[in-house]
Amino acid sequence: MSSPLADEPVESADEEAEPLTDDEYAEYLDELGSAWEVVDDHHLEATYEFDDFADALAFTNEIGELAEEEWHHPDIHLSWGEVGVEMWSHEVGGLHESDFVMAARMDRLYDGSGD
């Protein structure tokens, strides 16, 4: 099931923006799929599993297209049957609402894989 966050715009942090605090990001995290966790109050991480390398690669390419479209780029780790993602907003040195929106959109892509 897709989070309503996936329908929100991906907005860049402005110059005065601060990273989200744990209280601020907790609500966003609750809206994401169970694959996501916040690490060191700094970035989001998730691992998506696939039946083979080809499906993992196809998903990696979908994430890449989304990242280019929104100009918000995660770190992606591809291996056989698995795609790991790390994401944070470099402008604020931590988490921003846009990171959670992108995570929700990746969940939506994953939920639609194989259709």
N, C-alpha and C positions, 0 to 999 in steps of 0.2 A: 504494500500500500504506500502510495506516495504522500509525502508531507506537504502541507500548504506552503511551507517555506520554498519549495521548488518553483512556485509561481511568483515569488517575489523578485524584484530586479536585483542584479548584482551591481552594487554601488561601491565605488572606490572610497577608501577612507580619505577624509580631508586632512589638511596639514595639522590641525589641532586635535585630531582623534587620538584617543588612548586605547590600548588593548582592553578587551572586555575582562571584567573581573569574573571570578568563579561563580558568584551569584548571578551575574548578567548572562553568562554563557550557559548556565545550567538549564534554563528554559529552552534554549535553542537545541541543546544536546538531546533533551527529552523528545524532541520532534523528529530526530533522525533515526534511521535504522540501527539495529543493535551492533552493526559492524563498527560503528564510530566510537572513538574515545578521545578525550582530551589528555594530552601528555604534557606534564610539567607546566600546566597553566599557560602553555605557549602555542601548541599546535594540535590539529586534529589528525588522527590516524585511523585508517580502515584497511581491512583486507577482504577482497572479494574472491570467491572460489569458483573455478570453472572445471569442466570435464577434461579439457585438453589445452594445449598451448595456443592453437588457432583461435579458440573462443576468448582466451585471455588477451591475446593480441588484438582481436577485433574490438574488445571492450576498451583496451588501452587507446586505440585509435579514436574511439567515440569520445573518450575523456579529452583527448588532445584537441579534437574539433570543438568541443564545448569550451575548453580553456581558451582557445584562440578567439572564438566568437565573443566571449565575455571578457577577454583580456585579464584573466585571473588564473594563474598557472600553478598547479600542484606539482609536487615531486611524485613521480610514478615509478614503481618498481615492478617489473614484469618478470615472471618466472613460469615454469610449466604449471598450468592450472591455477595460477594465482596472480592477482594484481594488488599490490599494496599502494596506498595513497597517503601522502602527508601534505597538509595544507595549513598555511597561516598567511597573514597579511604583512608583508615586509615593511610597508609604510608605517605601521604602528608597532612593529616588533612583537606581534602576538596575534591574538584572535580578534576578528571583526565579524559583524553580522554577515558580510558577504561570503566568508568562509563556510558558514553554515548553509547559506543558500546554495552554494556550489556543491556541498556535500549532499544536500537533498536532491539536487539535480543528478548527481552521480548515482544515488540510490534509485532514482526514477529510471535512468538508463539501464541499470542492472536488473531491476524488476521487469523491464521490457526485453531483456536479452533472450534470444532464442525464439522470439515471436515471428 
